[in-house]
Amino acid sequence: MELRSSREGVSQISSRLPVFKNKRLILLSPILLLLLIILLIAIIAPFLEYLRLPISQSFYQALRPICHQWPTRCVWIFGSNTALCSRCLGFYFSLFLTGVFASVKGNSRLNWKLSLILFIPFVIDGYTQFMGWRTSNNNLRFITGFMAGVGIGLFIYPLYFKFLDKMAILLKRGNKSS
């Protein structure tokens, strides 16, 4: 028996969870929590540096593997740069928002064309700046990062929900054969 919608598959996987109105949000919550932690670290780091607390450096170090953190390309808060550059800040922020929206709306339709269209400005902005053909600015970096985050989110979240649907089918078949 094949499932007709993603909601049915997610319902089967999450049937063992406590009763919540939106089970997709529960299933997506580890990813959303990680994105929220990344964003909070990025924003709290300059505040801690403003207070001259040595722990601020740990916050910057924590995000260094995922962002270059060049001060000229970062948003500045409290006289210090955030722990993510403008492009990464827009990317992770929109990836978080897209995840919340995808889990609340419940649409699992993969729209790869829209995802690609939203990702192209990110590539063009980054590539043309890298090649030295022009200089970008932080507003443009944030916007292209935001668009890329939405594009990637529109691509990976439906894939994640489809994966959960397939797992639900396998679990259902496994329970019948036992």
C-alpha positions as CSV (number, residue, x, y, z in Angstrom):
1,M,0.0,0.0,0.0
2,E,1.5,3.3,-1.0
3,L,0.7,6.5,0.8
4,R,-1.2,9.2,-1.0
5,S,0.2,12.2,0.8
6,S,3.2,13.1,2.9
7,R,0.9,13.9,5.8
8,E,-0.2,10.3,6.1
9,G,3.4,9.0,6.2
10,V,4.5,11.6,8.7
11,S,1.5,10.7,10.8
12,Q,2.5,7.0,10.8
13,I,6.1,7.7,11.9
14,S,5.1,10.2,14.5
15,S,2.2,8.1,15.9
16,R,4.4,7.1,18.8
17,L,5.1,10.7,19.7
18,P,2.9,12.5,22.3
19,V,-0.1,14.2,20.7
20,F,0.7,17.6,19.3
21,K,-1.2,19.6,16.7
22,N,1.6,19.7,14.2
23,K,3.7,16.5,14.1
24,R,5.8,17.8,11.2
25,L,7.1,20.6,13.4
26,I,8.0,18.0,16.0
27,L,9.8,15.9,13.4
28,L,11.7,18.9,12.1
29,S,12.4,20.4,15.5
30,P,16.0,19.0,15.8
31,I,17.0,20.7,12.6
32,L,15.2,23.9,13.5
33,L,16.7,23.9,16.9
34,L,20.2,23.6,15.5
35,L,19.6,26.5,13.1
36,L,18.2,28.6,15.9
37,I,21.2,27.8,18.1
38,I,23.5,28.9,15.2
39,L,21.6,32.2,14.8
40,L,21.6,32.9,18.6
41,I,25.3,32.2,18.9
42,A,25.9,34.6,15.9
43,I,23.9,37.4,17.5
44,I,24.9,36.9,21.2
45,A,28.7,36.8,20.4
46,P,29.0,40.6,19.7
47,F,26.9,41.3,22.8
48,L,29.3,39.2,25.0
49,E,32.3,40.9,23.3
50,Y,30.7,44.3,24.1
51,L,30.5,43.2,27.8
52,R,34.2,42.2,27.5
53,L,33.5,38.6,28.5
54,P,36.2,36.2,27.4
55,I,33.6,33.5,26.5
56,S,32.7,35.6,23.5
57,Q,35.6,34.2,21.7
58,S,34.2,30.7,22.2
59,F,31.0,31.8,20.4
60,Y,33.0,33.0,17.4
61,Q,35.1,29.8,17.4
62,A,32.0,27.7,17.4
63,L,30.8,29.2,14.1
64,R,34.2,29.5,12.4
65,P,33.9,26.1,10.6
66,I,30.7,27.3,8.8
67,C,31.6,30.9,8.1
68,H,34.7,33.0,7.4
69,Q,33.6,35.8,9.7
70,W,35.5,38.6,7.9
71,P,34.5,41.7,9.9
72,T,34.0,43.8,6.8
73,R,31.4,41.4,5.5
74,C,29.5,41.0,8.8
75,V,26.6,42.8,10.4
76,W,27.8,44.9,13.4
77,I,25.9,44.9,16.7
78,F,27.2,46.6,19.9
79,G,30.3,47.7,18.1
80,S,31.3,44.2,17.2
81,N,30.7,41.9,14.2
82,T,28.3,39.0,14.4
83,A,29.7,35.5,14.3
84,L,28.3,35.0,10.8
85,C,28.9,37.1,7.8
86,S,25.9,38.9,6.2
87,R,25.5,36.2,3.5
88,C,25.6,33.3,6.1
89,L,23.3,35.2,8.5
90,G,20.7,35.6,5.7
91,F,21.1,32.0,4.7
92,Y,20.7,30.4,8.1
93,F,17.9,32.8,9.1
94,S,15.9,32.0,5.9
95,L,16.6,28.3,6.2
96,F,15.2,28.4,9.7
97,L,12.1,30.4,8.6
98,T,11.5,28.1,5.6
99,G,11.7,25.1,7.9
100,V,9.1,26.6,10.3
101,F,6.9,27.5,7.3
102,A,7.3,24.0,5.7
103,S,6.4,22.3,8.9
104,V,3.4,24.5,9.7
105,K,2.1,24.6,6.1
106,G,2.7,20.9,5.5
107,N,3.4,21.2,1.8
108,S,5.9,18.5,0.7
109,R,5.9,19.3,-2.9
110,L,9.5,19.6,-4.2
111,N,9.9,22.6,-6.5
112,W,13.4,22.3,-7.7
113,K,13.0,25.0,-10.4
114,L,12.1,27.6,-7.8
115,S,14.9,26.4,-5.6
116,L,17.4,26.8,-8.4
117,I,16.1,30.2,-9.4
118,L,16.4,31.4,-5.8
119,F,20.0,30.0,-5.5
120,I,21.4,31.5,-8.7
121,P,21.8,35.1,-7.3
122,F,23.8,33.7,-4.4
123,V,26.2,32.0,-6.8
124,I,26.5,35.0,-9.1
125,D,27.1,37.4,-6.2
126,G,29.7,35.2,-4.6
127,Y,31.4,34.2,-7.8
128,T,31.6,37.7,-9.3
129,Q,33.0,39.1,-6.0
130,F,35.5,36.2,-5.7
131,M,36.8,36.8,-9.2
132,G,37.3,40.5,-8.4
133,W,34.9,41.6,-11.1
134,R,33.0,43.8,-8.6
135,T,32.5,44.4,-4.9
136,S,29.4,43.3,-3.2
137,N,27.9,45.0,-0.1
138,N,26.5,43.6,3.1
139,N,22.8,44.3,2.1
140,L,23.2,42.4,-1.2
141,R,25.1,39.6,0.6
142,F,22.3,39.3,3.1
143,I,19.6,39.3,0.4
144,T,21.3,36.7,-1.8
145,G,22.0,34.6,1.3
146,F,18.4,34.8,2.3
147,M,17.2,33.9,-1.1
148,A,19.6,30.9,-1.2
149,G,18.4,29.7,2.2
150,V,14.8,29.8,1.0
151,G,15.8,27.9,-2.2
152,I,17.8,25.3,-0.3
153,G,14.9,25.0,2.2
154,L,12.3,24.5,-0.5
155,F,14.5,21.7,-1.8
156,I,15.7,19.8,1.3
157,Y,12.6,20.0,3.6
158,P,10.3,18.3,1.1
159,L,13.1,15.6,0.5
160,Y,13.2,15.2,4.3
161,F,9.5,14.7,4.5
162,K,9.5,12.3,1.6
163,F,12.2,10.3,3.4
164,L,10.0,10.1,6.4
165,D,7.1,8.9,4.3
166,K,9.3,6.1,2.8
167,M,10.4,5.2,6.4
168,A,6.7,5.1,7.4
169,I,6.0,2.7,4.6
170,L,8.9,0.5,5.5
171,L,7.9,0.5,9.2
172,K,4.3,-0.4,8.3
173,R,5.5,-3.3,6.2
174,G,7.8,-4.4,8.9
175,N,5.0,-4.4,11.5
176,K,2.7,-6.4,9.2
177,S,5.3,-9.1,8.7
178,S,6.1,-9.5,12.4
